[in-house]
Amino acid sequence: MAQAIAYLDDIKPYKTTWRVQVRVLHTWKTFTTKFGETFDMVLSDVKGKKIHASVKREHLNRFEKLMVPGEWKAIENFGLTYSTGQFKATDHRYKMGFMAQTRVVRMDPLSDSYYLSLTPFNDVLTAGLNQNYLIGTFSY
């Protein structure tokens, strides 16, 4: 039986067999002495909910070429951990981690939206924003 598709709002870390359909919004590489090189992404589902996803060095060659900004992907079998740290890429409670069992398949677009969330200019001027978030409008 085919696995049901979940929205990013609904995924929780109690299992790794989730299946989501997302658009790759942005990708970048990071290097830290603690974790080495990682490949990071911001993904969005059709509802516009965004999540930070990361691929560790040992899986980098497998996933980096698959995750092209602008393309839609079906992703299944991934891990979720709490999104922590000083600078968070999205407001999602969890961060997605690709594993050896993770499967990524290209799919037809579900939407042409860029899922861009611009902060109102007055909010920038009044400094009423949480500076720990890198993307989107987060005033909490």
C-alpha positions as CSV (number, residue, x, y, z in Angstrom):
1,M,0.0,0.0,0.0
2,A,1.3,3.5,-0.9
3,Q,2.4,5.7,2.0
4,A,0.2,8.7,2.6
5,I,1.5,12.2,1.9
6,A,1.9,14.4,4.9
7,Y,2.2,18.2,5.1
8,L,5.1,19.7,6.9
9,D,2.8,21.0,9.6
10,D,1.9,17.4,10.5
11,I,5.3,15.6,10.6
12,K,6.7,14.6,14.0
13,P,9.9,12.9,15.1
14,Y,8.2,9.7,16.5
15,K,8.7,8.0,13.1
16,T,11.0,8.2,10.1
17,T,8.6,6.8,7.4
18,W,7.0,10.1,6.5
19,R,6.4,11.0,2.9
20,V,6.3,14.7,1.9
21,Q,6.1,16.6,-1.4
22,V,8.2,19.8,-1.3
23,R,9.8,22.4,-3.5
24,V,13.5,23.1,-3.0
25,L,13.7,26.8,-2.3
26,H,17.4,27.3,-1.4
27,T,20.5,25.2,-0.9
28,W,24.0,25.9,0.6
29,K,27.0,24.1,2.0
30,T,28.3,24.6,5.5
31,F,31.5,23.5,7.2
32,T,32.0,23.3,10.9
33,T,34.8,21.7,12.9
34,K,32.2,19.7,14.9
35,F,30.2,18.2,11.9
36,G,32.4,18.8,8.9
37,E,30.8,19.6,5.6
38,T,27.0,19.5,5.4
39,F,24.5,20.3,2.6
40,D,21.6,22.4,3.8
41,M,18.3,23.3,2.2
42,V,15.1,25.2,2.8
43,L,12.1,23.2,1.5
44,S,8.4,24.2,1.3
45,D,5.2,22.2,0.9
46,V,2.3,23.3,-1.2
47,K,0.8,25.1,1.8
48,G,3.9,27.3,2.1
49,K,5.2,25.8,5.3
50,K,9.0,25.7,5.2
51,I,11.5,23.4,6.9
52,H,15.3,23.4,7.1
53,A,16.8,20.1,5.9
54,S,20.4,18.9,6.2
55,V,22.5,16.2,4.6
56,K,25.7,15.0,6.5
57,R,29.0,14.6,4.8
58,E,28.6,10.8,4.3
59,H,25.5,11.2,2.2
60,L,26.5,14.4,0.4
61,N,27.4,12.9,-2.9
62,R,24.1,11.0,-3.1
63,F,21.7,13.9,-2.4
64,E,23.5,17.2,-3.4
65,K,22.9,16.7,-7.2
66,L,19.2,15.7,-6.6
67,M,18.2,18.7,-4.6
68,V,18.0,21.5,-7.3
69,P,16.4,24.8,-6.3
70,G,13.0,25.3,-7.9
71,E,12.4,21.6,-8.4
72,W,9.6,19.6,-6.7
73,K,10.6,16.4,-4.9
74,A,8.8,13.6,-3.1
75,I,10.9,12.7,-0.1
76,E,10.4,9.7,2.2
77,N,12.2,8.0,5.1
78,F,13.9,10.9,6.9
79,G,14.7,11.8,10.4
80,L,13.4,14.8,12.4
81,T,15.2,16.6,15.3
82,Y,14.3,19.7,17.2
83,S,15.6,22.8,15.3
84,T,18.0,24.5,17.7
85,G,20.8,27.0,17.6
86,Q,21.2,30.7,17.5
87,F,20.2,31.1,13.8
88,K,17.3,29.1,12.5
89,A,16.6,28.9,8.8
90,T,12.8,28.5,9.2
91,D,10.2,28.7,12.0
92,H,9.5,25.0,11.8
93,R,9.9,23.3,15.1
94,Y,11.9,20.5,13.6
95,K,14.8,20.1,11.2
96,M,14.8,17.3,8.6
97,G,17.8,15.0,8.3
98,F,18.5,12.8,5.3
99,M,19.6,9.3,6.1
100,A,20.9,6.2,4.2
101,Q,17.2,5.1,3.9
102,T,16.0,8.5,2.6
103,R,14.5,8.3,-0.9
104,V,14.2,11.4,-3.1
105,V,12.2,11.4,-6.4
106,R,11.6,14.3,-8.8
107,M,8.0,15.0,-9.4
108,D,5.8,17.3,-11.5
109,P,5.3,20.8,-10.0
110,L,2.4,21.2,-7.6
111,S,2.5,25.0,-7.8
112,D,4.5,27.8,-9.5
113,S,4.7,29.8,-6.2
114,Y,8.2,30.8,-4.9
115,Y,6.8,30.7,-1.3
116,L,8.6,33.9,-0.6
117,S,7.7,35.6,2.7
118,L,8.9,39.2,2.7
119,T,9.0,41.1,6.0
120,P,7.1,44.4,5.9
121,F,9.6,47.3,5.6
122,N,8.1,49.0,8.7
123,D,8.9,45.9,10.8
124,V,12.5,46.1,9.6
125,L,12.7,49.8,10.5
126,T,11.3,49.3,14.0
127,A,13.5,46.3,14.7
128,G,10.6,44.3,16.0
129,L,11.9,41.1,14.5
130,N,13.5,38.1,16.1
131,Q,17.0,38.3,14.6
132,N,17.7,34.6,15.3
133,Y,15.5,33.6,12.3
134,L,17.2,33.9,8.9
135,I,14.1,33.5,6.6
136,G,10.6,34.7,6.8
137,T,8.6,37.0,9.1
138,F,9.0,35.9,12.7
139,S,8.1,38.4,15.4
140,Y,7.7,36.0,18.3
